[in-house]
Amino acid sequence: MSQLRLNPLNGRWVTVVPERAERPTDFAPRSLQVETGPARPCPFCPGSEDVAPSLEVKGSDGRWRQRIVANRYPAFEGDEHLAVRNLGPVHVMAEASGTHEVFVFTPDHWGGLHRFSDADVIDVMNTLRMRFAEHAQRPNIRYTQAIVNHGREAGASLVHPHGQLLGLPFVPGEILDEERAFARFEGGCILCATVEAELASGERIVNENAGCVTVAPFWSGAPFELLVIPRQHEVNVTEAGDDSVASVALGVRDALAQLNALFGDVAYNLVLHTAPHHHSAHFHWHLHIWPKLVTTAGFERGTGVMINIVPPETAAEELRRVAVRV
C-alpha cells in the first residue's frame, strides 16, 4: 500500500509507492559519457593550468591535487549587496552578485570520490570547509552552496570530476525552510533525533563510523536518496571539528562506493547544507545524495509532491548488502 511520509526538514509530503518498482537492482546504469567535438584538452586536467588562474592544494611532490578555479560562465558575480528593485506592480529583480567557483578535486580525469583514499577524501572536505570560511568573510555573501553534479544526467557539463561553490547574496528558500524546521522541532534537533532513532531501528542505516551516520531517510522522495549526518551537533561546517569533518568525508565516500557497487557509474547530485553565514541558532550541517535513477515527471513538478518507487528500507538493505565489497 502507498504511504505519505512527511519530510520534517522542509515540511513537504512525499509518496512511497513500492508497487510501481521492479527490483531495485534492475535500475539501468547510466551510459558512459563520450566526449565529442573538436579535439581539445580538458580544462581541468594537468597541463591546462594556464587556462584560468586558480588556488591550488599541492602534494609533497609539488603537483596540485585540488584546484579552485573561477567559473567561466558564473551564475553569480560581483561584490554588490543584494539590492531589490521593483519593475512595475509585479516584477521584482536584483543583480546576481556573489561568486561562482569550480572545485577540481582530483587531477585524474576518470577518477571519482568513490575511489578516493581516506586521506584524499578528507582533504577534499577540509578544502570545502576552508572555502566556506573564506566566503563568510565577504560582506555580500550570505550563503554558500557546495555541489557535485556527477554525470550529464545530473547536470555535469564536463566529464572530469569536479564540484562547484556558489556564494549567494541571499539565503535560498530550501535553507530557510530547513532553518524554520529546526527551530520548530520540539525537544532538540531533528537530525540528532534522526540519528538516535535510525541507530535504534537499524533498518534504514546505510553506513556508519565514529562521527557520521548515513541513512536512507524515512521521508526519501527519490529512489536511493541518502542523508549523511554528523553525529556531533554542529550548526555550520566552518565550526565543525576535524574529526567530524573527516568522518563525514569517509561516510560520503563509502556511500558513493556502495551506490557504484550496486548500479555501476550512476549519475548523482551531492549537496552540502549548512547554516547561513553568521547564523548561529537552529541548524545541523549535513549532506544530501540524490542518485539520478528516475525522471521527475509532471505530477512532481505540478504539485511539489515527490513519488518514490523504492522504499528507503529496501534501498538501505540493498546498499548494506554490497558494503562488504566496497
N, C-alpha and C positions, 0 to 999 in steps of 0.2 A: 504494500500500500504506500502511496506517496505521502511525504511528510513536508510540512512547513517548519523550517528552523530559523530562529532569529539570530542574526549576526549582531552581537552586543557592541561591537566596535563602531558600527555605523547605523544601527537601528533598522536595518533593512532585512526583509524576509528573503530566504532562498528556498527553493523547492527541490527536494531529493526524490528522484523518480527512478529507482533501481530497475524497474521492469523494462525500461527503454534501452538498457545497455546490453551488449554482448559481454563476454568475458573481458575483464579489464585488460588482459594481455593481448586482446585482439585489436587494440588500437594500432594503426599502422604508423611506423616511424616516419619522420619527415624525410623527404628526398634530399640527398646530398646536394648542396649548392654547387653550381659550376660557374665560375667566373667567366663571363663572356665579354666580347667587345675588343677594342684595340689593346694590344699587349702593353701594359704599363705596370710599374712596380706598385706594390701595396704601400700606401702612405703610412702604414703603422709598422711595417717590418723594418728590421735593422738595415741601415743603408739609406733610409728615407728621412733621416733626422733633419735635413735641411729644408724639408717641405714646409715646416712650421716650427717656430720656437717652442720649446717645451721645458717643463720641470722634469727632472729625471731622478729616479731612485736607482743607484748603481750597486752592483755586487762587488765582491772582493777582487774580481778580475778587471774592474774598471768599466765593464759593459753595463748598459742600462737593463734593468729588469722591469721597470714600470715607467711610464711617461704620462704626464698631464699636458694635453695639447688643447689650445683654443679651437672650438668648433668652427669650421669654415663657413657654416651656414647657421649661425646661432639663432635660437628661438628667443633668447633674452640677452640684451647687450646694453651697457651704459651704466652710469653712476647716478642717474637721477632717482630721487624718491618717487614713490607712486603718487601721481597727480591725476586725479579723475576729472574728466570733462564731460559735460552733458551736451550732446548734439541733438538739440530739439527735445521734444517731450518724451521720447522713448529711448533713444540710443545713447549709450554711455561708453566712453573709451578712456584708455590711458596708454602711455608709452610702455613698451615691454622692456624695461630696463632690467639689469641684472647681469648674470654671467652664464656661459654655457661651455663646459669643458668636456673633452673626451679623455677618458681614463683608459689608456692602453696598459693592461695589467700583465701582459706577457709578450716577449719578443717572438714567441712561437706562433706562426701563422695558423697552424692546425691544432693548437693547444686548447685547453678548456679548464675551467675551475674544477671540474670533477676529477681532473688528473693531477692537481697540484699536490705537492708535498705539504706536510704540516707547516713548515717554516714559510713556504711561499704564500700559502693562503692566509696565514696570519699577517704576513707583511702587507697583503692587499687590504685587509681590514684596518690595519694601522694607518695606511696611507689615506683611506677614506676618512678615518677619524681626524687626521691632520688637516685634510681639505675642508671638512666641516668646520673645524675650529678657525681656519683662515677666513672662510666665508662669513662666519659670525662676527668678524671684526669690520666688515664692510657695512657702513650705515644704511645702505639702501636694500640690503638682502635680509629678508625676514624668514625665509625658509630655504633649505637646500634639499633637493631631491636627488638621490642616487639611484640609478637604474642600470641593469644589464639586460639588453634585448639579445637573446641568442637565437639566431635563425631568422631567415626572411619572414617566416610566418609570424614571428614575434616582433617584427619591426626593424630588424637589423638591416642596414644598407650595405655593410661590408662584412666579409667572412671573418677577418682577423678578430679574435676575441677582444672585446673592449666594453667599457661601460660609459655612462655619461653622468655628469654632475651639473645640475641646473640650479643656479642661485636665483630665487624669485623675489620680486618686490612685494609679495603678498603671501599670506598663508592659504594654501589650497583648501577647498571645501572638504575634501576627504579627511584631511588632517584636523580641521576644525570639528568635524563630526566625531572623530576619534577622541579629541580632547574633551568634548562635551560628554561622551560616553564614559570616559574615565572619571570625570567629575561627578556624574550621576550615580556611579556604581556604589552601592551601599556596602560598607564593611571592609573596604580596602581597595585593591587593584584588580581590574578584570583579568589581566594576564597572569598575575601572581596566583589568583584563584583558579585560572585555567590550568596552569602548570600543576597545581596541587590536585585538582580533580582528574586530570588526564593521567598523572602518575598513579593515582589510586586505582583507576579502572584499567589502564594499560591498553585498551582496545584501539585507541587512535594514536598511540606513540609510534613514531617512525624511527627516530634515533634519539639518543641522549648521551651526554657526557657530564663532566663535573660542573660545568657552568651554563649548560644550554639544553633545552628540550625542543625537539622538532615534532610537530603533530600535524595530522590531517584534521583541521579544525572541525568541530561538530557542525558548524554552520557553513561548511565548504560550499561555495557557489559554482565550482567547476571541478571536473574530474581531476583528482590527484593534486588539488590545491594544497599547499603546505604553509605552515606558520612556524618560524624559527624564533624562539623566545629565550632571552637570557634569564637564568634563574635569579640572578641578583636584580632587585628592583632599582633601576636607574632610569631617570627621566630622559636624558639626552645621551647620544652616543659619544659626544665630546667629553662627558663626565664619567664614562664607563671605565672601569679598571682594566688593566692589561689582561688579567686572567679571564675576565668576562668577554672582552673583545676576541681573545684567542679562542675561547670555547665556541663562540658564535661562528667564527670563521670555519672551524672544523665541522660544526653542525651543518652549515650551508654546503661545504664541500661534500660531506658524506651524503646529504640528501640529494644533491645533483648526481652523485655517483650512483645512488640507488635508482633514481629515475632513468639514468643512462643504461644501467644494467637491465632494467625492465623493458624499456622502449627503444633502446638504441639512441641515436643522436636526436633527441627530442628538442624541439624549439621551446623556449620558455622566457618569461619575464621575471626578473628578480628585482625587488623593490625594497629599499630600506626606509622605514618610517621612524622618525624621531621627533621629539618635541621641537616646536619652532625655536629659532634663535632667541635667546633671552627670556623664554618662558620656562618657568621652574615649578609649576604646580602639578597638574594631573597628566601623567603620561608614563609609558613604559616602552622604551625603544624595542623594535622588533623588525623582522624581515618577512616579506611575503614571497612565495614562489608560485607562479601560475604557469604550468605546462600548457602548451597550445595544442590540445588534443581534440578540441571540438570548435565549432564556429558559433559565435554569438549571432542569434537569429532575431527575427522581428519581434517576437514576444518579449525577449530580454531587453532589447533596445526600446521598445514601446512602453514597458512598464517599470524597468529597472529591477525586475524580479528575475534572478538567475535560476535556471533549471540545471540541476546536477544529476547526471545519469549514473554516477558511481558513488555510492555511499562512502563517506570518509572512513568508516570502519573497514570496508573492503579495501580501499586504497592503502590504508596503513598496513593491513595484513599482507597485501601483495608486496609492498616495499620492504617490510621486515623480512619477508621470505628471501629476498635477494641480497639482503645486507651482508650475509656471511660471505658473499662472493665479491664484495667491494674491496 
